[in-house]
Amino acid sequence: MPGFAPDLLAQQHADKDTLNRTYKDWTIVDPAEPGLSCFVIQQVFSKKSGAKLVEASLYPIETKGAKKSFEAIFTLSVPTGVDLVSGIAYRHVEGKKTAIGLEWQSCNSKRCTATGKISRKELKRLRREKYVVVGFRPLPTSRVLNVPLSLLGLTRAWREIDRCGQKRK
């Protein structure tokens, strides 16, 4: 996706508290820069070590004049060393237990990032459920690590995204 660097955006803006608003487990990040959209983010840490296991972000897709077939870009960032061949996915645990695979985009010295386009129907489902499970192999020789990702607060945070960008216009 040319011109789209979700891991870079999250790194640059996730720590600027004055621009963030949190709704339960999701935080809206407002880059407060012309041309950059607000997005929502959540970080999941290990209870044992305190290490960041997963950073999840949802970025709205803005299309003008065309009917949107996708609503958002879903991004998962995990520690470098992850088995890229095995891939990464999140899975619904309620109702139809569907797994949604994402595509690896980049790795740096600390994190590897995968993204995928999320349809309006899928975003509705995410907003309705309590959590999904993110699965990946932290190392090529390890078993799959399943990390629960809370969806509490996502509905409210996503609603606020529209207002977030309009304040700057």
N, C-alpha and C positions, 0 to 999 in steps of 0.2 A: 504494500500500500504506500505509494509515493507520498512523501510529505507528512506521514503519520508516524509519530514516534511516541507511543503511549508510555513506554518505560521511562523515557526522558522527561516527558511532561509530568508524570507522577513524581519522579525524583526531584524535579525543580520546584514543584508546587505543594506537595503533600505536607510539608512542615510549616507552611505559612499560616499560623493559627488565625490571623485576623481575616483570612479569606475563606475559612472553612466553617461549615455548619454540620453538626452530627445529628443523625436521626437513628437512634438505637445503635445498630452495628455498622451503619453506612455513613460516610462523610461526603458532603459535596465539596469539591475543590473548584474554586473560581480563580482561574489564572489571572483575571483582571487585566488581560492584555487584548487589544483589538485582534480579531481573527481567531482567537482560541476559545473553544467552547468549554463550558463547565462540564464536569464529569463527576461520577461517584466512585468511591474507593473504600476497600476494607482490607485490613491486614490481620492475618491469623498467625499467632505466635505459639511456639511449643511451651507447654506448661512446665516441662522438665528443665529445658535449657534456656528458654526465653528467646531462642532464635526465631527469626521470621520464616515461617514455612511457606505461606502463600500470600500474595498480594493480588486482589481481584479488583478490576476496574471496569466500569461500563461507560462508554462514550456515545452520546447521541450521534446519529447520522443525520446530517442536515441536507436535504435535497429541496431545491426550489423549483416549483412548476411541474415536477414529475411525481408520479405516485410512488411512494416509498414501498419497496419490497422488504427492506430491512429496517429495523428500528434502532439498533445499537451495535457497537463493536464491544465484545466481551474480551477482556485481557486477563491472563493469569501469568504471574511472575513468580518463579520459584528459584531456590538456590542453584548456582552453577554446580555442575557435576552430575546433574540430572541425566538420565538415560534418554537421549533425544530420539533414538530409534523406537523405543516403546511408546512414545507420544505422551499426551496429556489430555484428560477429558474431565468433565464434570458429569455427575449422574444424579437424576432425580430419584428421590427415595419414596415419594408418595405417588399413588396412582400408577400410571404406566412408567415403569422404571427405565426411562430413556437415558442413554449416555450421549453426550455431545462432545465430539472431539474438536480440539483447536489445533492450529498449525503453528509450529515454532517459527519465530520471526528473527530473533537475535539473542545473543548471549554476550555478557561483558564479564568482568572479573568477579562479580558478585551474584548476578541474577541471569536467568534465561526467561524469555518472554514469549508467550504464545497468544495468538488472537483468533477470533472467529466472529463472523457476522451473525447477529441474533435477530430472528424475525419478530415481528410485532406479536405473533401468537406465543412464541417462546418467552419473550419478555413478560407478557401477561402471566404466563405460568410461573416464572421466577418471582414475580410480585405477589402471587397467591400463596406460594409455599413457604414453609418455615426455614428449610435449609436444603442444600444440595451437598454432595460429597465430591471433592476434587481428588482425582487419582493420578499418580505418577510414580515412577521409580526414581528415588533420590540418587541412586548410583546404579550403574549397569548390572551389578551382581546382587542388588537388594530386591526384596519383595516390594510389591506395590504399596505405597503409602497412601492411605485414604484419609483426607483431611476434611472434616465437616466445615462448610462455609455457610454461616448464618445469612438468612435473607430478611431478618427482622429489620424494619426501617427502610427497606429498599423502595417500597411503594411511595412513601412520603418523600424520600430523597429524590426519587425520579420525578415526581410531580413538581418539586421545587426547582429542578434544572431549568425549566422554561422561564421562571421568574429570575433566576440567577443571571442569565445572559441579558435579559431585557433591562436590567438596572443600568447597564453600560451604554445602551443605545440612546 
